[in-house]
Amino acid sequence: MKKLTCALVLGVFCSVCLLAREMLTLMSDVRNAGRVLPYFMDLCIILRPVLIALPVVAAAYYLWLWFHKEEKISRWMGLVVATMTALIVFVIPAMSTSYLLMIDQVKAATGVH
């Protein structure tokens, strides 16, 4: 059961990392168009290549845990906690900034300031 749960977590983590990378690519295009983004968002854009490396490292660790005969719950739980923490650090700022940019576009389109 632990292996199946962690495999699901790994699948979600990999897909969300790729989605976050694409969102950060769009934010990079917005920044290049002259829009000012928050500093932490700029930092996340700079660290965008990490979002490719993180799923690879997580998958390698998952496979190591799977083929390793020792069944400790703390190592499996560590994988889940580490992957979800990385998602929170990278995805929440990207989503919130995207939302703020959408609100600005809607306000500009409707004429509300």
N, C-alpha and C positions, 0 to 999 in steps of 0.2 A: 504494500500500500504506500509506503514511503517513497518507493521508486516511481510509482505512477504519479503521485502528487507532485514530486519534484520535477518529473518530466513535463507535467502540465504547467508548472511555474516557469520552467525553462522555456517552453514554447511561447507562453505569454510574454516573458521577458524579452526574448529575441524579436518577436513581432513588434512590441512596443518600442524597443530600442531603434528599430528601423523606421518606425513611424515618427519617433521623436527626432531622428536625424533628418528626415525629410521636412519636418516642421521647422527645424533650425536652419535648414537650407533656405526655406522660404523667408524666414526672418532675416537671413543674411542678405537676400535680395531686397528686402524692405529697407535694411540699413544702408545698402549701397545706393538706394534711390534717394537718400538724403534724410530719412526719418531717424530721429534720435530714439534709441532704445535704452532701457535701464542697463546699468553697468553689469549686473549679474547675468543679464541676457547676452550681453556682449561676451562675457566670459564663457557662457555655455556654447555660443557660436564658435568661439576659438577652440573649445574642447570637443567639437563635433566628431573628429575622428575616433575619439574614445568610445563613442557609441557603436562603432564597428568592432572594436577590440573587446568590449565588455561581453557580448554574447559568445564570442569565441572562447574567452577565458572561463565563462560560466559553464559552457558545454564541456570543455576539457575537465573542469573540476567535477561536473556531474558524472562524466564517464569514469573518472578516477574513483569516485565514491561507489559507483555501481559495480565496477570490477574488483574493488577492494573488498575483502571478505569481512572486514570489521563493520559491524552494524551499530554505530553509535548515533543516537538521535541528535546529539548536539551538532555533529557535522552536517547532517541533512538540514537541520533547522538553521544552521549558519548560512547555508546556500540560499535558502528562502529569504532570510533576513537581509543578506547582503544584496541580493538582486532587487528586492523591493525598495531598499534604501537608495540604491542607485537610480531607480526609476523616479522616486520622489524628488531627488536632487535635480535631475535633468528634465523631467517631463512637466512638472508643475509650473516652473517659470516659462517654459515654452507655451504651454496651454494658456496661462494667464495673460501673457503678452499678446498672443494671437487674439484672444478675446477682446482685449483693450483696443487693438488695432481694428477689429471688426466694428466695435462700438463707435469709434471715430469715423469710420467709413459710412456707417448708417446715419450718424449725426450730420455729416457733410452732405449726404444725399437728400436728407429730409429738410435741411436748412435749420435744424435745431442746434443752438450753440449753448 
